[in-house]
Amino acid sequence: MLGAGLELGTGQMMLGAGLMLCTGLMLGAGMRLGAGQMLGAGLMLGAGPMLGAGQMLGAGLELGTGQMMLGAGLMLGA
């Protein structure tokens, strides 16, 4: 589903556009800052800074920025 919201975790607010698939995989218009993967909630694929109307706040560990971040959130949107 397409969602809208803010992603918190790195201490920064990131806006992005993406599509949530049934497989738990998230394909987006670009990578989040730090070029990391979202594990537990899905995998973020893309290239470039994300600017848009879709974003996912997910549960799980975020790896890729050299930091482990736990997140609990939800997908907002249609």
C-alpha positions in Angstrom: 0.0 0.0 0.0 1.1 3.5 -0.6 1.7 5.4 2.6 2.5 8.8 3.9 4.4 9.7 7.0 7.8 10.4 8.6 10.6 8.0 9.3 12.4 8.6 12.5 15.3 6.6 13.8 18.5 8.2 12.7 17.6 11.4 14.5 16.6 12.8 11.1 13.2 13.1 9.4 13.2 11.5 6.0 10.4 11.8 3.4 10.1 9.3 0.7 7.8 7.5 -1.7 7.4 3.8 -1.9 5.2 0.8 -2.5 4.5 -1.9 0.1 4.2 -5.3 -1.4 2.6 -8.4 0.2 6.1 -10.0 0.5 7.1 -7.4 3.0 9.4 -5.8 0.4 9.3 -2.1 0.1 10.2 -0.6 -3.3 10.8 3.1 -3.2 11.7 6.1 -5.3 15.0 6.2 -3.6 17.2 5.1 -0.7 16.9 6.6 2.7 19.8 8.5 4.0 22.6 6.1 4.9 21.6 3.6 2.2 20.4 1.0 4.6 18.1 -2.0 4.6 15.0 -2.3 6.8 15.1 -5.8 8.3 12.0 -7.3 10.0 9.7 -4.9 8.2 11.0 -5.4 4.7 13.8 -4.4 2.4 14.2 -0.9 1.0 15.4 -0.7 -2.5 16.1 2.4 -4.6 18.6 5.1 -5.5 19.1 8.7 -4.5 17.5 10.8 -1.8 13.9 10.1 -1.1 11.5 13.0 -1.5 7.8 12.3 -1.9 4.6 11.3 -0.3 5.2 7.7 0.9 7.1 6.3 3.8 7.2 3.4 6.2 7.7 3.4 9.9 8.5 -0.3 10.5 9.2 -2.7 13.3 12.6 -4.3 13.3 16.3 -3.6 13.1 17.6 -1.1 10.7 21.1 -1.9 9.4 23.2 0.0 6.9 24.1 3.2 8.6 26.5 1.4 11.0 23.8 1.7 13.7 21.2 -0.6 14.9 17.9 1.1 15.4 14.7 -0.4 16.7 11.5 1.1 15.3 7.9 0.7 16.0 5.4 2.4 13.7 2.8 2.0 11.1 2.0 2.6 7.4 -0.3 5.5 6.8 -2.1 6.1 3.6 -4.4 4.4 1.1 
